[in-house]
Amino acid sequence: MPQFFSNKRLILLLVGFIFLVALISFSLRDRDHASLPEQIVKDVVGFGQSLFAKPTHYIMGMFDNVDSILSTYDENKQLKERLDEFAKLQAEVNVLASENSRLREIVDKEEDLRAYDPIQATVIARNPDQWEEKVILDKGTVHGIEENMAVITAQGLIGKVIITTPFTSTIELLSTNNPNYRVSALIAGKKEVFGLIEGYDEERRELVLKRIDSADEVKVGEKVISSGLGGIFPKGLPIGEVTEVTTDDYGLTKLAYVKPSADFALLDHVMIVKRLMPTANGVDGQFIDTETTDSEGTKK
């Protein structure tokens, strides 16, 4: 026993261990406030961390700023290139518009199959059972909306008005399963090729363009637009892009599958097209004889 107390190093180690355990136990107690030693330790550690953290954040911020500047430079370069392309395209459009105006004056043509006024509208309702077929908009007859007006988005043609009320209108989409829904269209390739949008393939999620003359050449990737000949849709509205060309069931005409330009599943803001020329009677692609007959069967 006397030999144990004579070992000073062992005694100091034991006392230090007991003090450390007591300090740990004291620190682990549930307390509302830190003790003075803890406050001192935390303040010293926090001050040291701030000394290292601020320069570190500053250096990291410098690297981030350099990276942002480089990204901004690249983005500005791309935007300038696009602006140059846009300016060139705008100049070409202006020239074409001017030439078109002069040519129309020469031939004294008043009607324009492309002319229309857009009326902004918002989709307010959609039936889950007819999600890919019909939508309801917040514009009606009091806003100048009439049946058979075309409806478009920024991407392209989506359908036409089939029912109107004073403050709403129901739109039947191109993706409808209605067999009587037809849209006169043309394929804008080297040579204009006409056909009719008749139907929607749900598996492919693509429109079906039928009645294409078998002698006409149609290539995958060519754009499909409205022809303006049906009396409802103005000419030049984007419809989609050809993805496949085949023959119909009888082999007499060609058939093309068209990927729609617009997304029928995600519709929010749309434009109702008010055509600036008298429309033909009947639905687009289907003209109705307006002549009447008397009781003797003679046409008037």
Order of alpha helices (4+ residues) and beta strands (2+ residues): alpha-alpha-alpha-beta-beta-beta-beta-beta-beta-beta-beta-beta-beta-beta-beta
